[in-house]
Amino acid sequence: MADIGTDHALLPLYLVEQGIVARVIAVEKEAGPAIVARRTVAARGLMDRIEVRVGDGLAPLRPGEAEIIVLAGLGGEKIATILAHGIETARTARQLVLQPMNRAAILRRWLAENAWRIAAETLVAEKKWLYQIITAAPGKEGQLSWLEAELGPCLLASHHPLLPELIRRLIIRYEQELAGLAQASGEQITARRAELRYRLSQLRALR
């Protein structure tokens, strides 16, 4: 498994210590955070199981080196960019585990357009945050509707217990955007207002 943007290597440590994975490549973009991660790993006596590398995105990985690639704690657009830049390496993995902090719709669309199938999704609540976690595998997804892109096809199909909260937050976001356009004018603004009203009506029907 490879953890891209590992920070203090807490995820690799947990996965190895729990016997979930045998070996982890932990990647950090800058040397300073990588040194901190190495110290943390060394303190737990796991340098033989967790290798910390320095580099941007998937560049430190060789194709086929990681069966599972994790990108967590980044924006959805940033995750999509990292995958796009390292697409040859990404395509040799059997699974991607992704946790976008925002713009999950952009990430889901990128996956669907680049031969990744959304295999599973879940939501995790922690304090005021609601995290979307996406597992993708190689395969054809098909075109996603705007609703599937925003809320997740698997989350919609499974009626996840936290889905109503995700819908509530998305409604608030769209309502705020619509209010911000109240005094604006122009053809594009009018079209966007109509789109937002349509989306809000569909979201409210789901509650």
MOGI-V13434 format. One record per pair of residues at least 12 apart in sequence whose ideal C-beta (glycine too) atoms are under 8 Angstrom apart, sorted by the first residue. I is the first residue (numbers start at 1). J is the second residue. Records with the same first field share a line. If there is no record, write none. Layout:
I = J / J
This chain:
1 = 15 / 21 / 23 / 24 / 25 / 66 / 67 / 68 / 69 / 70
2 = 24 / 25 / 26 / 27 / 58 / 61 / 65 / 66 / 68 / 69 / 70 / 93
3 = 24 / 25 / 26 / 27 / 70 / 72
4 = 27 / 57 / 58 / 69 / 70 / 71 / 82
5 = 27 / 28 / 29 / 71 / 72 / 73 / 74
6 = 26 / 27 / 28 / 37 / 52
7 = 28 / 33 / 37 / 73
8 = 36 / 37 / 40
9 = 26 / 37 / 40 / 41 / 50 / 52
10 = 40
11 = 70 / 72
12 = 24 / 26 / 41 / 50
13 = 40 / 41 / 44 / 46 / 50
16 = 46 / 49 / 50
17 = 44 / 46
21 = 68
22 = 49
23 = 49 / 50 / 51
24 = 49 / 50 / 51
25 = 50 / 51 / 53 / 60 / 61 / 65 / 66
26 = 41 / 50 / 51 / 52 / 53
27 = 52 / 53 / 54 / 55 / 57 / 58 / 60 / 61
28 = 52 / 53 / 54
29 = 54 / 55 / 56 / 57
30 = 54
31 = 54
34 = 52 / 53 / 54
37 = 52
38 = 52
57 = 82 / 85 / 86
58 = 82 / 83 / 85 / 86 / 89 / 90
59 = 85 / 86
61 = 86 / 89
62 = 89
63 = 88 / 89 / 91 / 92
64 = 92
65 = 89 / 92
66 = 93
67 = 93 / 94 / 95
68 = 93 / 94 / 95 / 96 / 97
69 = 90 / 93 / 95 / 96 / 97
70 = 96 / 97 / 98
71 = 83 / 96 / 97 / 98 / 99
72 = 97 / 98 / 99
73 = 99 / 101
74 = 100 / 101
75 = 100 / 101 / 102 / 103
76 = 100 / 101 / 102 / 103 / 104 / 105 / 106 / 107 / 108
77 = 103 / 106 / 107
79 = 98 / 100 / 107
80 = 106 / 107 / 110 / 111
83 = 96 / 110 / 114
84 = 110 / 114
87 = 114
91 = 115 / 138
94 = 137 / 138
95 = 119 / 135 / 136 / 137
96 = 111 / 116 / 134 / 135 / 136 / 137
97 = 133 / 134 / 135
98 = 133 / 134 / 135 / 136
99 = 131 / 132 / 133 / 134
100 = 132 / 134
101 = 131
104 = 132 / 134 / 149 / 150 / 152
105 = 146 / 149 / 150
107 = 134
108 = 134 / 144 / 148 / 149 / 152 / 153
109 = 144 / 149
111 = 134 / 136 / 141
112 = 141 / 142 / 143 / 144
115 = 138 / 139 / 140 / 141
116 = 136 / 137 / 138 / 139 / 141
117 = 136 / 137 / 138 / 139 / 140 / 141
118 = 134 / 135 / 136 / 141 / 152 / 153 / 154
119 = 135 / 136 / 137 / 154
120 = 134 / 135 / 154
121 = 133 / 134 / 135 / 152 / 153 / 154 / 155 / 158 / 160
122 = 155 / 160
123 = 155 / 160 / 162 / 163 / 165 / 166
124 = 162
125 = 162 / 165
130 = 162 / 165 / 166 / 169
132 = 152 / 155 / 166
134 = 152
146 = 199
147 = 202 / 203
150 = 170
151 = 163 / 166 / 167 / 170
164 = 207
167 = 203 / 206 / 207
168 = 207
170 = 203
171 = 200 / 203 / 204
174 = 196 / 199 / 200 / 203
175 = 200
177 = 196
178 = 193 / 196 / 197 / 200
181 = 193 / 196
